[in-house]
Amino acid sequence: MTTREKALAAVHAAAATGALTVAALPIGLDAIALRGEEIAAIALIGSFYGAKLSKATASGLMASGFAQMVGEKAALASLEASHATGFGAYVIKAGIATALIEAVGRCAADYFEEAAAA
């Protein structure tokens, strides 16, 4: 298995875990949990490429990423809309979490690959 394949497998696992976690939590706490999942995924992906990141560094990488900015805005709009859907809100929240963690994780893998190649 290549380093990229390992990184993407970790992204998928983090996305699945994040989806379950976020779906189970009330709105407000779910965003905090999602941020934690994203930071952990970035740190893990970095480790596959030999980078040792603190949580603060991983958080900084995430916060500076375009996917994070776009994702947070989309998530807020979707979560606000999901209030009216009852049980469907949990399905929407799980989908949002999956998409955000996948986007952030893939951006991190691309970043670390480019850094390793330089």
RORO-7936 format. One record per residue (C-alpha): residue number from 1; x, y, z. Coordinates in steps of 0.1 Angstrom, whole numbers, plus 2048, in hexadecimal, padded with zeros to 3 digits. Example, Ala and Ser with C-alpha at 12.3 -4.5 7.8 and 13.67 -1.06 7.14 Angstrom:
+------+-----+-----+-----+
! resi !   u !   v !   w !
+------+-----+-----+-----+
!    1 ! 87B ! 7D3 ! 84E !
!    2 ! 889 ! 7F5 ! 847 !
+------+-----+-----+-----+
END
This chain:
+------+-----+-----+-----+
! resi !   u !   v !   w !
+------+-----+-----+-----+
!    1 ! 800 ! 800 ! 800 !
!    2 ! 80E ! 822 ! 7F6 !
!    3 ! 811 ! 83F ! 80E !
!    4 ! 7F4 ! 851 ! 7FC !
!    5 ! 7DE ! 832 ! 7FE !
!    6 ! 7E5 ! 830 ! 824 !
!    7 ! 7DD ! 854 ! 828 !
!    8 ! 7BD ! 851 ! 815 !
!    9 ! 7B3 ! 832 ! 829 !
!   10 ! 7B8 ! 847 ! 848 !
!   11 ! 7A3 ! 863 ! 839 !
!   12 ! 787 ! 84B ! 832 !
!   13 ! 789 ! 83C ! 855 !
!   14 ! 789 ! 85F ! 865 !
!   15 ! 76B ! 869 ! 84F !
!   16 ! 757 ! 84B ! 85A !
!   17 ! 75F ! 851 ! 87F !
!   18 ! 758 ! 876 ! 87C !
!   19 ! 736 ! 86F ! 86B !
!   20 ! 72B ! 858 ! 887 !
!   21 ! 738 ! 86F ! 8A2 !
!   22 ! 728 ! 88F ! 893 !
!   23 ! 707 ! 87E ! 88C !
!   24 ! 704 ! 873 ! 8B0 !
!   25 ! 70C ! 895 ! 8BF !
!   26 ! 6F5 ! 8B4 ! 8C2 !
!   27 ! 6FB ! 8D1 ! 8AB !
!   28 ! 716 ! 8E6 ! 8BB !
!   29 ! 72A ! 8CA ! 8CA !
!   30 ! 72C ! 8B9 ! 8A8 !
!   31 ! 741 ! 8D5 ! 89A !
!   32 ! 75A ! 8D2 ! 8B6 !
!   33 ! 75C ! 8AC ! 8B0 !
!   34 ! 760 ! 8B1 ! 88B !
!   35 ! 77D ! 8C9 ! 890 !
!   36 ! 78E ! 8AF ! 8A7 !
!   37 ! 789 ! 894 ! 88C !
!   38 ! 798 ! 8AA ! 871 !
!   39 ! 7B6 ! 8B3 ! 887 !
!   40 ! 7BD ! 88F ! 890 !
!   41 ! 7BA ! 885 ! 86B !
!   42 ! 7D3 ! 89F ! 860 !
!   43 ! 7EC ! 894 ! 87B !
!   44 ! 7E8 ! 870 ! 871 !
!   45 ! 7EC ! 877 ! 84C !
!   46 ! 80B ! 88C ! 853 !
!   47 ! 81A ! 86F ! 866 !
!   48 ! 818 ! 859 ! 847 !
!   49 ! 82E ! 872 ! 836 !
!   50 ! 847 ! 875 ! 853 !
!   51 ! 839 ! 896 ! 860 !
!   52 ! 835 ! 898 ! 886 !
!   53 ! 81A ! 8B2 ! 88C !
!   54 ! 80D ! 8BF ! 8AD !
!   55 ! 7E8 ! 8C5 ! 8AF !
!   56 ! 7EE ! 8EA ! 8AD !
!   57 ! 801 ! 8E6 ! 88C !
!   58 ! 7E6 ! 8CE ! 87E !
!   59 ! 7CB ! 8E7 ! 888 !
!   60 ! 7DE ! 903 ! 877 !
!   61 ! 7E1 ! 8EF ! 857 !
!   62 ! 7BC ! 8E7 ! 858 !
!   63 ! 7B2 ! 90B ! 85F !
!   64 ! 7C7 ! 918 ! 842 !
!   65 ! 7B8 ! 900 ! 829 !
!   66 ! 79E ! 90A ! 80F !
!   67 ! 78A ! 8EB ! 814 !
!   68 ! 786 ! 8F3 ! 839 !
!   69 ! 779 ! 916 ! 832 !
!   70 ! 760 ! 90B ! 818 !
!   71 ! 757 ! 8ED ! 82C !
!   72 ! 74F ! 900 ! 84C !
!   73 ! 738 ! 918 ! 839 !
!   74 ! 726 ! 8FC ! 828 !
!   75 ! 723 ! 8E8 ! 848 !
!   76 ! 714 ! 906 ! 85B !
!   77 ! 6FB ! 90C ! 840 !
!   78 ! 6F2 ! 8E8 ! 83E !
!   79 ! 6F0 ! 8E3 ! 863 !
!   80 ! 6D9 ! 901 ! 867 !
!   81 ! 6C3 ! 8F3 ! 84B !
!   82 ! 6C3 ! 8D0 ! 85B !
!   83 ! 6B1 ! 8DD ! 87B !
!   84 ! 690 ! 8DA ! 869 !
!   85 ! 695 ! 8B6 ! 85D !
!   86 ! 693 ! 8A3 ! 87E !
!   87 ! 6A4 ! 882 ! 87C !
!   88 ! 6B1 ! 88B ! 85A !
!   89 ! 6C8 ! 8A4 ! 86B !
!   90 ! 6DE ! 887 ! 877 !
!   91 ! 6E1 ! 879 ! 854 !
!   92 ! 6EA ! 89C ! 846 !
!   93 ! 703 ! 8A2 ! 862 !
!   94 ! 714 ! 880 ! 85B !
!   95 ! 716 ! 889 ! 836 !
!   96 ! 725 ! 8AB ! 83E !
!   97 ! 73F ! 89C ! 855 !
!   98 ! 749 ! 882 ! 83C !
!   99 ! 74D ! 89B ! 820 !
!  100 ! 761 ! 8B4 ! 836 !
!  101 ! 779 ! 89A ! 844 !
!  102 ! 77E ! 88B ! 821 !
!  103 ! 786 ! 8AE ! 813 !
!  104 ! 79D ! 8B8 ! 82F !
!  105 ! 7AE ! 896 ! 82F !
!  106 ! 7B4 ! 896 ! 809 !
!  107 ! 7C2 ! 8BA ! 80B !
!  108 ! 7D9 ! 8AF ! 827 !
!  109 ! 7E5 ! 891 ! 813 !
!  110 ! 7EC ! 8A7 ! 7F5 !
!  111 ! 7FF ! 8C0 ! 80A !
!  112 ! 815 ! 8A6 ! 81A !
!  113 ! 81C ! 895 ! 7F8 !
!  114 ! 827 ! 8B6 ! 7E9 !
!  115 ! 83C ! 8BE ! 808 !
!  116 ! 84D ! 89B ! 806 !
!  117 ! 854 ! 89F ! 7E1 !
!  118 ! 864 ! 8C1 ! 7E6 !
+------+-----+-----+-----+
END
